[in-house]
Amino acid sequence: MTGHLLGGAGAIESVFIVKALQDRLAPPTINIENLDPAVTVDVVRDTPRQLPAGDIAALNDSFGFGGHNVVLAFKSL
């Protein structure tokens, strides 16, 4: 958990994504206490989860004040 890094938030998220792809681990989502049972999203909670073998892709989207928007796509090698 890093807090909000303002202009650096997208950069540190990209570092985390690259590290997750290298280690083949999906990091847990923090601060989730209650999930809506009607929503069938597979959320990684509490501990990292091993990613399956094969190609893995991830997206990092950042939206800032004044219309600064970017999406970066990453793929494991």
Biopython code that builds the backbone (N, CA, C, O; Angstrom):
import numpy as np
from Bio.PDB.StructureBuilder import StructureBuilder

atoms = [
    (1, "MET", "N", (0.846, -1.158, 0.000)),
    (1, "MET", "CA", (0.000, 0.000, 0.000)),
    (1, "MET", "C", (0.897, 1.227, 0.000)),
    (1, "MET", "O", (1.791, 1.351, 0.836)),
    (2, "THR", "N", (0.655, 2.132, -0.941)),
    (2, "THR", "CA", (1.529, 3.295, -1.086)),
    (2, "THR", "C", (0.848, 4.618, -0.803)),
    (2, "THR", "O", (1.536, 5.632, -0.692)),
    (3, "GLY", "N", (-0.454, 4.658, -0.682)),
    (3, "GLY", "CA", (-1.137, 5.941, -0.626)),
    (3, "GLY", "C", (-1.239, 6.475, -2.040)),
    (3, "GLY", "O", (-0.937, 5.763, -2.998)),
    (4, "HIS", "N", (-1.664, 7.732, -2.183)),
    (4, "HIS", "CA", (-1.775, 8.307, -3.527)),
    (4, "HIS", "C", (-0.532, 9.122, -3.821)),
    (4, "HIS", "O", (-0.174, 10.019, -3.057)),
    (5, "LEU", "N", (0.120, 8.814, -4.917)),
    (5, "LEU", "CA", (1.375, 9.467, -5.282)),
    (5, "LEU", "C", (1.180, 10.556, -6.331)),
    (5, "LEU", "O", (2.141, 10.982, -6.971)),
    (6, "LEU", "N", (-0.066, 11.008, -6.511)),
    (6, "LEU", "CA", (-0.399, 12.059, -7.475)),
    (6, "LEU", "C", (0.134, 11.692, -8.852)),
    (6, "LEU", "O", (-0.268, 10.669, -9.406)),
    (7, "GLY", "N", (1.029, 12.498, -9.423)),
    (7, "GLY", "CA", (1.538, 12.249, -10.768)),
    (7, "GLY", "C", (2.347, 10.982, -10.898)),
    (7, "GLY", "O", (2.526, 10.482, -12.009)),
    (8, "GLY", "N", (2.842, 10.446, -9.796)),
    (8, "GLY", "CA", (3.641, 9.226, -9.840)),
    (8, "GLY", "C", (2.833, 7.953, -9.664)),
    (8, "GLY", "O", (3.392, 6.858, -9.708)),
    (9, "ALA", "N", (1.516, 8.080, -9.462)),
    (9, "ALA", "CA", (0.688, 6.901, -9.182)),
    (9, "ALA", "C", (0.720, 5.892, -10.325)),
    (9, "ALA", "O", (0.869, 4.693, -10.091)),
    (10, "GLY", "N", (0.582, 6.369, -11.550)),
    (10, "GLY", "CA", (0.598, 5.464, -12.697)),
    (10, "GLY", "C", (1.933, 4.768, -12.859)),
    (10, "GLY", "O", (1.990, 3.599, -13.242)),
    (11, "ALA", "N", (3.019, 5.492, -12.564)),
    (11, "ALA", "CA", (4.356, 4.906, -12.705)),
    (11, "ALA", "C", (4.569, 3.775, -11.706)),
    (11, "ALA", "O", (5.063, 2.710, -12.077)),
    (12, "ILE", "N", (4.205, 3.992, -10.448)),
    (12, "ILE", "CA", (4.427, 2.946, -9.444)),
    (12, "ILE", "C", (3.505, 1.755, -9.703)),
    (12, "ILE", "O", (3.883, 0.612, -9.446)),
    (13, "GLU", "N", (2.288, 2.016, -10.213)),
    (13, "GLU", "CA", (1.401, 0.908, -10.577)),
    (13, "GLU", "C", (2.029, 0.064, -11.686)),
    (13, "GLU", "O", (1.912, -1.161, -11.678)),
    (14, "SER", "N", (2.690, 0.716, -12.635)),
    (14, "SER", "CA", (3.359, -0.014, -13.719)),
    (14, "SER", "C", (4.482, -0.887, -13.177)),
    (14, "SER", "O", (4.671, -2.013, -13.637)),
    (15, "VAL", "N", (5.225, -0.376, -12.207)),
    (15, "VAL", "CA", (6.289, -1.165, -11.577)),
    (15, "VAL", "C", (5.687, -2.389, -10.894)),
    (15, "VAL", "O", (6.220, -3.492, -11.012)),
    (16, "PHE", "N", (4.580, -2.200, -10.180)),
    (16, "PHE", "CA", (3.923, -3.321, -9.503)),
    (16, "PHE", "C", (3.438, -4.371, -10.509)),
    (16, "PHE", "O", (3.542, -5.570, -10.252)),
    (17, "ILE", "N", (2.911, -3.922, -11.648)),
    (17, "ILE", "CA", (2.432, -4.861, -12.669)),
    (17, "ILE", "C", (3.583, -5.676, -13.240)),
    (17, "ILE", "O", (3.480, -6.895, -13.374)),
    (18, "VAL", "N", (4.683, -5.000, -13.577)),
    (18, "VAL", "CA", (5.840, -5.713, -14.124)),
    (18, "VAL", "C", (6.352, -6.738, -13.116)),
    (18, "VAL", "O", (6.667, -7.869, -13.486)),
    (19, "LYS", "N", (6.437, -6.350, -11.852)),
    (19, "LYS", "CA", (6.899, -7.270, -10.806)),
    (19, "LYS", "C", (5.939, -8.464, -10.665)),
    (19, "LYS", "O", (6.381, -9.603, -10.513)),
    (20, "ALA", "N", (4.642, -8.200, -10.716)),
    (20, "ALA", "CA", (3.655, -9.279, -10.611)),
    (20, "ALA", "C", (3.785, -10.248, -11.782)),
    (20, "ALA", "O", (3.688, -11.461, -11.598)),
    (21, "LEU", "N", (4.002, -9.720, -12.982)),
    (21, "LEU", "CA", (4.173, -10.590, -14.146)),
    (21, "LEU", "C", (5.462, -11.398, -14.047)),
    (21, "LEU", "O", (5.482, -12.578, -14.394)),
    (22, "GLN", "N", (6.537, -10.769, -13.575)),
    (22, "GLN", "CA", (7.806, -11.485, -13.410)),
    (22, "GLN", "C", (7.675, -12.625, -12.401)),
    (22, "GLN", "O", (8.167, -13.729, -12.637)),
    (23, "ASP", "N", (7.015, -12.353, -11.286)),
    (23, "ASP", "CA", (6.866, -13.350, -10.218)),
    (23, "ASP", "C", (5.686, -14.294, -10.447)),
    (23, "ASP", "O", (5.526, -15.286, -9.735)),
    (24, "ARG", "N", (4.863, -13.975, -11.449)),
    (24, "ARG", "CA", (3.655, -14.738, -11.761)),
    (24, "ARG", "C", (2.733, -14.843, -10.545)),
    (24, "ARG", "O", (2.181, -15.903, -10.249)),
    (25, "LEU", "N", (2.586, -13.716, -9.851)),
    (25, "LEU", "CA", (1.712, -13.624, -8.682)),
    (25, "LEU", "C", (0.773, -12.438, -8.837)),
    (25, "LEU", "O", (1.211, -11.338, -9.174)),
    (26, "ALA", "N", (-0.508, -12.652, -8.595)),
    (26, "ALA", "CA", (-1.474, -11.560, -8.560)),
    (26, "ALA", "C", (-1.546, -11.048, -7.127)),
    (26, "ALA", "O", (-1.900, -11.809, -6.226)),
    (27, "PRO", "N", (-1.217, -9.772, -6.892)),
    (27, "PRO", "CA", (-1.258, -9.250, -5.526)),
    (27, "PRO", "C", (-2.699, -9.128, -5.031)),
    (27, "PRO", "O", (-3.620, -8.960, -5.829)),
    (28, "PRO", "N", (-2.889, -9.212, -3.721)),
    (28, "PRO", "CA", (-4.250, -9.096, -3.191)),
    (28, "PRO", "C", (-4.763, -7.663, -3.261)),
    (28, "PRO", "O", (-3.989, -6.706, -3.262)),
    (29, "THR", "N", (-6.078, -7.541, -3.319)),
    (29, "THR", "CA", (-6.735, -6.242, -3.239)),
    (29, "THR", "C", (-6.938, -5.928, -1.767)),
    (29, "THR", "O", (-7.475, -6.749, -1.024)),
    (30, "ILE", "N", (-6.511, -4.741, -1.339)),
    (30, "ILE", "CA", (-6.592, -4.400, 0.079)),
    (30, "ILE", "C", (-7.943, -3.773, 0.434)),
    (30, "ILE", "O", (-8.668, -3.288, -0.435)),
    (31, "ASN", "N", (-8.253, -3.795, 1.703)),
    (31, "ASN", "CA", (-9.415, -3.128, 2.291)),
    (31, "ASN", "C", (-10.758, -3.638, 1.778)),
    (31, "ASN", "O", (-11.725, -2.877, 1.732)),
    (32, "ILE", "N", (-10.833, -4.887, 1.401)),
    (32, "ILE", "CA", (-12.125, -5.467, 1.019)),
    (32, "ILE", "C", (-12.649, -6.249, 2.211)),
    (32, "ILE", "O", (-12.028, -7.209, 2.667)),
    (33, "GLU", "N", (-13.796, -5.824, 2.706)),
    (33, "GLU", "CA", (-14.398, -6.516, 3.842)),
    (33, "GLU", "C", (-15.605, -7.341, 3.420)),
    (33, "GLU", "O", (-15.770, -8.485, 3.844)),
    (34, "ASN", "N", (-16.440, -6.749, 2.585)),
    (34, "ASN", "CA", (-17.667, -7.433, 2.175)),
    (34, "ASN", "C", (-17.784, -7.394, 0.656)),
    (34, "ASN", "O", (-17.705, -6.328, 0.044)),
    (35, "LEU", "N", (-17.971, -8.553, 0.062)),
    (35, "LEU", "CA", (-18.213, -8.635, -1.373)),
    (35, "LEU", "C", (-19.690, -8.889, -1.611)),
    (35, "LEU", "O", (-20.324, -9.647, -0.878)),
    (36, "ASP", "N", (-20.234, -8.256, -2.634)),
    (36, "ASP", "CA", (-21.620, -8.478, -3.015)),
    (36, "ASP", "C", (-21.728, -9.864, -3.652)),
    (36, "ASP", "O", (-21.104, -10.102, -4.686)),
    (37, "PRO", "N", (-22.489, -10.771, -3.078)),
    (37, "PRO", "CA", (-22.579, -12.127, -3.631)),
    (37, "PRO", "C", (-23.195, -12.165, -5.030)),
    (37, "PRO", "O", (-23.034, -13.154, -5.745)),
    (38, "ALA", "N", (-23.896, -11.108, -5.430)),
    (38, "ALA", "CA", (-24.494, -11.066, -6.764)),
    (38, "ALA", "C", (-23.466, -10.741, -7.844)),
    (38, "ALA", "O", (-23.727, -10.947, -9.030)),
    (39, "VAL", "N", (-22.305, -10.236, -7.445)),
    (39, "VAL", "CA", (-21.246, -9.898, -8.398)),
    (39, "VAL", "C", (-20.281, -11.076, -8.465)),
    (39, "VAL", "O", (-19.729, -11.492, -7.447)),
    (40, "THR", "N", (-20.084, -11.602, -9.648)),
    (40, "THR", "CA", (-19.280, -12.818, -9.802)),
    (40, "THR", "C", (-17.866, -12.517, -10.292)),
    (40, "THR", "O", (-17.362, -13.193, -11.188)),
    (41, "VAL", "N", (-17.234, -11.516, -9.714)),
    (41, "VAL", "CA", (-15.854, -11.176, -10.045)),
    (41, "VAL", "C", (-14.938, -11.962, -9.108)),
    (41, "VAL", "O", (-15.160, -11.992, -7.898)),
    (42, "ASP", "N", (-13.926, -12.586, -9.660)),
    (42, "ASP", "CA", (-12.971, -13.367, -8.872)),
    (42, "ASP", "C", (-11.920, -12.415, -8.297)),
    (42, "ASP", "O", (-10.932, -12.107, -8.964)),
    (43, "VAL", "N", (-12.125, -11.957, -7.082)),
    (43, "VAL", "CA", (-11.244, -10.980, -6.441)),
    (43, "VAL", "C", (-10.162, -11.711, -5.650)),
    (43, "VAL", "O", (-10.452, -12.646, -4.903)),
    (44, "VAL", "N", (-8.916, -11.278, -5.819)),
    (44, "VAL", "CA", (-7.800, -11.833, -5.044)),
    (44, "VAL", "C", (-7.800, -11.124, -3.698)),
    (44, "VAL", "O", (-7.587, -9.914, -3.625)),
    (45, "ARG", "N", (-8.042, -11.883, -2.633)),
    (45, "ARG", "CA", (-8.116, -11.306, -1.290)),
    (45, "ARG", "C", (-7.058, -11.916, -0.387)),
    (45, "ARG", "O", (-6.655, -13.065, -0.569)),
    (46, "ASP", "N", (-6.621, -11.148, 0.573)),
    (46, "ASP", "CA", (-5.773, -11.593, 1.687)),
    (46, "ASP", "C", (-4.347, -11.976, 1.296)),
    (46, "ASP", "O", (-3.399, -11.405, 1.836)),
    (47, "THR", "N", (-4.165, -12.917, 0.383)),
    (47, "THR", "CA", (-2.814, -13.359, 0.021)),
    (47, "THR", "C", (-2.666, -13.365, -1.499)),
    (47, "THR", "O", (-3.657, -13.517, -2.215)),
    (48, "PRO", "N", (-1.441, -13.202, -1.999)),
    (48, "PRO", "CA", (-1.231, -13.252, -3.455)),
    (48, "PRO", "C", (-1.658, -14.601, -4.022)),
    (48, "PRO", "O", (-1.669, -15.613, -3.321)),
    (49, "ARG", "N", (-2.007, -14.594, -5.292)),
    (49, "ARG", "CA", (-2.436, -15.819, -5.963)),
    (49, "ARG", "C", (-1.484, -16.120, -7.119)),
    (49, "ARG", "O", (-1.126, -15.230, -7.890)),
    (50, "GLN", "N", (-1.082, -17.378, -7.227)),
    (50, "GLN", "CA", (-0.216, -17.811, -8.325)),
    (50, "GLN", "C", (-0.968, -17.664, -9.644)),
    (50, "GLN", "O", (-2.119, -18.087, -9.753)),
    (51, "LEU", "N", (-0.324, -17.067, -10.645)),
    (51, "LEU", "CA", (-0.933, -16.931, -11.962)),
    (51, "LEU", "C", (-0.696, -18.207, -12.767)),
    (51, "LEU", "O", (0.319, -18.878, -12.577)),
    (52, "PRO", "N", (-1.617, -18.545, -13.658)),
    (52, "PRO", "CA", (-1.470, -19.781, -14.429)),
    (52, "PRO", "C", (-0.310, -19.706, -15.422)),
    (52, "PRO", "O", (0.182, -18.622, -15.737)),
    (53, "ALA", "N", (0.111, -20.854, -15.902)),
    (53, "ALA", "CA", (1.171, -20.908, -16.911)),
    (53, "ALA", "C", (0.660, -20.295, -18.211)),
    (53, "ALA", "O", (-0.547, -20.208, -18.440)),
    (54, "GLY", "N", (1.585, -19.878, -19.046)),
    (54, "GLY", "CA", (1.213, -19.295, -20.333)),
    (54, "GLY", "C", (1.281, -17.778, -20.292)),
    (54, "GLY", "O", (1.737, -17.183, -19.316)),
    (55, "ASP", "N", (0.817, -17.168, -21.369)),
    (55, "ASP", "CA", (0.857, -15.710, -21.474)),
    (55, "ASP", "C", (-0.137, -15.071, -20.515)),
    (55, "ASP", "O", (-1.266, -15.536, -20.364)),
    (56, "ILE", "N", (0.301, -14.008, -19.876)),
    (56, "ILE", "CA", (-0.543, -13.234, -18.969)),
    (56, "ILE", "C", (-0.496, -11.781, -19.438)),
    (56, "ILE", "O", (0.573, -11.268, -19.770)),
    (57, "ALA", "N", (-1.640, -11.125, -19.465)),
    (57, "ALA", "CA", (-1.703, -9.716, -19.833)),
    (57, "ALA", "C", (-2.318, -8.929, -18.687)),
    (57, "ALA", "O", (-3.128, -9.452, -17.920)),
    (58, "ALA", "N", (-1.923, -7.662, -18.580)),
    (58, "ALA", "CA", (-2.465, -6.783, -17.546)),
    (58, "ALA", "C", (-2.598, -5.379, -18.116)),
    (58, "ALA", "O", (-1.819, -4.976, -18.980)),
    (59, "LEU", "N", (-3.580, -4.642, -17.635)),
    (59, "LEU", "CA", (-3.784, -3.254, -18.032)),
    (59, "LEU", "C", (-3.597, -2.349, -16.835)),
    (59, "LEU", "O", (-3.986, -2.692, -15.718)),
    (60, "ASN", "N", (-3.000, -1.194, -17.068)),
    (60, "ASN", "CA", (-2.869, -0.158, -16.050)),
    (60, "ASN", "C", (-3.528, 1.087, -16.609)),
    (60, "ASN", "O", (-3.062, 1.651, -17.599)),
    (61, "ASP", "N", (-4.613, 1.519, -15.975)),
    (61, "ASP", "CA", (-5.275, 2.736, -16.444)),
    (61, "ASP", "C", (-5.152, 3.829, -15.398)),
    (61, "ASP", "O", (-5.312, 3.591, -14.201)),
    (62, "SER", "N", (-4.866, 5.026, -15.872)),
    (62, "SER", "CA", (-4.710, 6.182, -14.990)),
    (62, "SER", "C", (-5.508, 7.342, -15.570)),
    (62, "SER", "O", (-5.398, 7.661, -16.754)),
    (63, "PHE", "N", (-6.306, 7.960, -14.722)),
    (63, "PHE", "CA", (-7.140, 9.073, -15.141)),
    (63, "PHE", "C", (-6.873, 10.232, -14.198)),
    (63, "PHE", "O", (-7.035, 10.099, -12.985)),
    (64, "GLY", "N", (-6.461, 11.374, -14.751)),
    (64, "GLY", "CA", (-6.094, 12.508, -13.914)),
    (64, "GLY", "C", (-6.953, 13.726, -14.175)),
    (64, "GLY", "O", (-7.771, 13.751, -15.095)),
    (65, "PHE", "N", (-6.751, 14.729, -13.351)),
    (65, "PHE", "CA", (-7.460, 15.993, -13.508)),
    (65, "PHE", "C", (-7.087, 16.642, -14.830)),
    (65, "PHE", "O", (-5.955, 16.502, -15.294)),
    (66, "GLY", "N", (-8.017, 17.342, -15.431)),
    (66, "GLY", "CA", (-7.741, 18.059, -16.664)),
    (66, "GLY", "C", (-7.704, 17.181, -17.892)),
    (66, "GLY", "O", (-7.228, 17.618, -18.940)),
    (67, "GLY", "N", (-8.190, 15.960, -17.800)),
    (67, "GLY", "CA", (-8.253, 15.097, -18.967)),
    (67, "GLY", "C", (-6.995, 14.318, -19.265)),
    (67, "GLY", "O", (-6.814, 13.855, -20.391)),
    (68, "HIS", "N", (-6.118, 14.160, -18.288)),
    (68, "HIS", "CA", (-4.913, 13.346, -18.481)),
    (68, "HIS", "C", (-5.287, 11.881, -18.284)),
    (68, "HIS", "O", (-5.509, 11.429, -17.161)),
    (69, "ASN", "N", (-5.352, 11.156, -19.380)),
    (69, "ASN", "CA", (-5.786, 9.760, -19.336)),
    (69, "ASN", "C", (-4.801, 8.895, -20.111)),
    (69, "ASN", "O", (-4.346, 9.275, -21.190)),
    (70, "VAL", "N", (-4.475, 7.737, -19.560)),
    (70, "VAL", "CA", (-3.570, 6.817, -20.248)),
    (70, "VAL", "C", (-3.892, 5.387, -19.830)),
    (70, "VAL", "O", (-4.285, 5.132, -18.692)),
    (71, "VAL", "N", (-3.721, 4.468, -20.763)),
    (71, "VAL", "CA", (-3.829, 3.043, -20.473)),
    (71, "VAL", "C", (-2.591, 2.368, -21.051)),
    (71, "VAL", "O", (-2.271, 2.550, -22.226)),
    (72, "LEU", "N", (-1.901, 1.594, -20.229)),
    (72, "LEU", "CA", (-0.732, 0.836, -20.663)),
    (72, "LEU", "C", (-1.072, -0.647, -20.615)),
    (72, "LEU", "O", (-1.704, -1.117, -19.669)),
    (73, "ALA", "N", (-0.650, -1.377, -21.637)),
    (73, "ALA", "CA", (-0.868, -2.824, -21.689)),
    (73, "ALA", "C", (0.464, -3.526, -21.482)),
    (73, "ALA", "O", (1.474, -3.152, -22.077)),
    (74, "PHE", "N", (0.457, -4.545, -20.635)),
    (74, "PHE", "CA", (1.655, -5.330, -20.338)),
    (74, "PHE", "C", (1.364, -6.791, -20.640)),
    (74, "PHE", "O", (0.234, -7.255, -20.488)),
    (75, "LYS", "N", (2.400, -7.517, -21.072)),
    (75, "LYS", "CA", (2.258, -8.942, -21.347)),
    (75, "LYS", "C", (3.501, -9.658, -20.848)),
    (75, "LYS", "O", (4.619, -9.169, -21.015)),
    (76, "SER", "N", (3.303, -10.816, -20.236)),
    (76, "SER", "CA", (4.443, -11.601, -19.761)),
    (76, "SER", "C", (5.221, -12.146, -20.949)),
    (76, "SER", "O", (4.674, -12.348, -22.033)),
    (77, "LEU", "N", (6.500, -12.378, -20.722)),
    (77, "LEU", "CA", (7.356, -12.932, -21.780)),
    (77, "LEU", "C", (7.598, -14.402, -21.550)),
    (77, "LEU", "O", (8.296, -15.043, -22.336)),
]
sb = StructureBuilder()
sb.init_structure("model")
sb.init_model(0)
sb.init_chain("A")
sb.init_seg("    ")
for serial, (resi, resn, name, xyz) in enumerate(atoms, 1):
    if name == "N":
        sb.init_residue(resn, " ", resi, " ")
    sb.init_atom(name, np.array(xyz, "f"), 0.0, 1.0, " ", f" {name:<3s}", serial, name[0])
structure = sb.get_structure()
